[in-house]
Amino acid sequence: MKYIAEVCAVLMDETERRYLKARDTLETLMGELNGADKPSQKLIEQVDTATKDYHRAAKEYFSVAFKTKFLGQ
């Protein structure tokens, strides 16, 4: 348990970075989707994948944040 604070900080930084990247990617693709008159199937699939990635990143971020809080870090 000697390095738990350090490990928690590393995990929080990494999951936050992934969450922000997934959020930004989804926002960009949603902007393209909303701006397109007739979106391509590829764009629709990209938005779907980005949405799943965003949800996955949010769940991971929540999990690490909860565990870090539970450990009192």
C-alpha atoms as an extended CHARMM CRD file, in Angstrom:
* protein
*
        73  EXT
         1         1  MET       CA              0.0000000000        0.0000000000        0.0000000000  PROA      1               0.0000000000
         2         2  LYS       CA              3.0800000000        2.1660000000       -0.1360000000  PROA      2               0.0000000000
         3         3  TYR       CA              2.3480000000        3.6030000000       -3.5990000000  PROA      3               0.0000000000
         4         4  ILE       CA             -1.4500000000        3.6360000000       -3.5810000000  PROA      4               0.0000000000
         5         5  ALA       CA             -1.7090000000        7.4370000000       -3.8240000000  PROA      5               0.0000000000
         6         6  GLU       CA              0.6770000000        7.4900000000       -6.7680000000  PROA      6               0.0000000000
         7         7  VAL       CA             -1.1600000000        4.6620000000       -8.5320000000  PROA      7               0.0000000000
         8         8  CYS       CA             -4.5350000000        6.3470000000       -7.9680000000  PROA      8               0.0000000000
         9         9  ALA       CA             -3.2110000000        9.6010000000       -9.4290000000  PROA      9               0.0000000000
        10        10  VAL       CA             -1.8530000000        7.8190000000      -12.4920000000  PROA      10              0.0000000000
        11        11  LEU       CA             -5.1180000000        5.9650000000      -13.0680000000  PROA      11              0.0000000000
        12        12  MET       CA             -7.2080000000        9.1190000000      -12.6080000000  PROA      12              0.0000000000
        13        13  ASP       CA             -5.0500000000       11.0650000000      -15.0530000000  PROA      13              0.0000000000
        14        14  GLU       CA             -5.2420000000        8.3200000000      -17.6710000000  PROA      14              0.0000000000
        15        15  THR       CA             -8.9770000000        7.7410000000      -17.3660000000  PROA      15              0.0000000000
        16        16  GLU       CA             -9.6520000000       11.4770000000      -17.4150000000  PROA      16              0.0000000000
        17        17  ARG       CA             -7.5680000000       11.8140000000      -20.5800000000  PROA      17              0.0000000000
        18        18  ARG       CA             -9.5030000000        8.9650000000      -22.2370000000  PROA      18              0.0000000000
        19        19  TYR       CA            -12.8380000000       10.4150000000      -21.1500000000  PROA      19              0.0000000000
        20        20  LEU       CA            -12.0280000000       13.8830000000      -22.4880000000  PROA      20              0.0000000000
        21        21  LYS       CA            -10.7600000000       12.4650000000      -25.7800000000  PROA      21              0.0000000000
        22        22  ALA       CA            -13.8990000000       10.3420000000      -26.2060000000  PROA      22              0.0000000000
        23        23  ARG       CA            -16.1160000000       13.3210000000      -25.3640000000  PROA      23              0.0000000000
        24        24  ASP       CA            -14.3290000000       15.6120000000      -27.8150000000  PROA      24              0.0000000000
        25        25  THR       CA            -14.4660000000       13.0070000000      -30.5810000000  PROA      25              0.0000000000
        26        26  LEU       CA            -18.1870000000       12.4800000000      -30.0400000000  PROA      26              0.0000000000
        27        27  GLU       CA            -18.8710000000       16.2390000000      -30.0120000000  PROA      27              0.0000000000
        28        28  THR       CA            -16.9490000000       16.6890000000      -33.2660000000  PROA      28              0.0000000000
        29        29  LEU       CA            -18.7640000000       13.8360000000      -35.0010000000  PROA      29              0.0000000000
        30        30  MET       CA            -22.1520000000       14.9920000000      -33.7070000000  PROA      30              0.0000000000
        31        31  GLY       CA            -21.4170000000       18.4370000000      -35.1450000000  PROA      31              0.0000000000
        32        32  GLU       CA            -20.6380000000       16.8620000000      -38.5120000000  PROA      32              0.0000000000
        33        33  LEU       CA            -23.7690000000       14.7230000000      -38.3030000000  PROA      33              0.0000000000
        34        34  ASN       CA            -25.9980000000       17.6710000000      -37.4470000000  PROA      34              0.0000000000
        35        35  GLY       CA            -24.4470000000       19.7730000000      -40.1940000000  PROA      35              0.0000000000
        36        36  ALA       CA            -24.8920000000       17.1650000000      -42.9180000000  PROA      36              0.0000000000
        37        37  ASP       CA            -27.9640000000       17.2700000000      -45.1390000000  PROA      37              0.0000000000
        38        38  LYS       CA            -27.7780000000       13.5440000000      -45.7690000000  PROA      38              0.0000000000
        39        39  PRO       CA            -25.1870000000       11.8690000000      -43.5300000000  PROA      39              0.0000000000
        40        40  SER       CA            -23.2720000000        8.9500000000      -44.9630000000  PROA      40              0.0000000000
        41        41  GLN       CA            -23.5440000000        5.4850000000      -43.4850000000  PROA      41              0.0000000000
        42        42  LYS       CA            -19.8710000000        5.7270000000      -42.5180000000  PROA      42              0.0000000000
        43        43  LEU       CA            -20.5130000000        8.9080000000      -40.5010000000  PROA      43              0.0000000000
        44        44  ILE       CA            -23.4820000000        7.3090000000      -38.7630000000  PROA      44              0.0000000000
        45        45  GLU       CA            -21.3560000000        4.3010000000      -37.8500000000  PROA      45              0.0000000000
        46        46  GLN       CA            -18.5720000000        6.5840000000      -36.5800000000  PROA      46              0.0000000000
        47        47  VAL       CA            -21.0580000000        8.4240000000      -34.3570000000  PROA      47              0.0000000000
        48        48  ASP       CA            -22.3710000000        5.1080000000      -33.0410000000  PROA      48              0.0000000000
        49        49  THR       CA            -18.8520000000        3.8930000000      -32.2630000000  PROA      49              0.0000000000
        50        50  ALA       CA            -17.9150000000        7.2310000000      -30.6730000000  PROA      50              0.0000000000
        51        51  THR       CA            -21.0270000000        7.1050000000      -28.4950000000  PROA      51              0.0000000000
        52        52  LYS       CA            -20.1160000000        3.6250000000      -27.2660000000  PROA      52              0.0000000000
        53        53  ASP       CA            -16.5260000000        4.7260000000      -26.6250000000  PROA      53              0.0000000000
        54        54  TYR       CA            -17.8000000000        7.7670000000      -24.7070000000  PROA      54              0.0000000000
        55        55  HSD       CA            -20.0580000000        5.6470000000      -22.5050000000  PROA      55              0.0000000000
        56        56  ARG       CA            -17.2660000000        3.1610000000      -21.8880000000  PROA      56              0.0000000000
        57        57  ALA       CA            -14.8480000000        5.9500000000      -20.9510000000  PROA      57              0.0000000000
        58        58  ALA       CA            -17.4280000000        7.5610000000      -18.6570000000  PROA      58              0.0000000000
        59        59  LYS       CA            -18.0330000000        4.2600000000      -16.8530000000  PROA      59              0.0000000000
        60        60  GLU       CA            -14.3080000000        3.6860000000      -16.4720000000  PROA      60              0.0000000000
        61        61  TYR       CA            -13.7880000000        7.2230000000      -15.1720000000  PROA      61              0.0000000000
        62        62  PHE       CA            -16.6030000000        6.7900000000      -12.6620000000  PROA      62              0.0000000000
        63        63  SER       CA            -15.1990000000        3.4540000000      -11.5350000000  PROA      63              0.0000000000
        64        64  VAL       CA            -11.7020000000        4.8030000000      -10.9360000000  PROA      64              0.0000000000
        65        65  ALA       CA            -13.0500000000        7.9470000000       -9.2500000000  PROA      65              0.0000000000
        66        66  PHE       CA            -15.2260000000        5.8740000000       -6.9260000000  PROA      66              0.0000000000
        67        67  LYS       CA            -12.4060000000        3.4900000000       -6.0470000000  PROA      67              0.0000000000
        68        68  THR       CA            -10.0250000000        6.3760000000       -5.4400000000  PROA      68              0.0000000000
        69        69  LYS       CA            -12.5630000000        8.0880000000       -3.1970000000  PROA      69              0.0000000000
        70        70  PHE       CA            -13.2240000000        4.8040000000       -1.3790000000  PROA      70              0.0000000000
        71        71  LEU       CA             -9.5090000000        4.4320000000       -0.6830000000  PROA      71              0.0000000000
        72        72  GLY       CA             -9.4360000000        7.9610000000        0.6860000000  PROA      72              0.0000000000
        73        73  GLN       CA             -6.9730000000        9.3170000000       -1.8380000000  PROA      73              0.0000000000
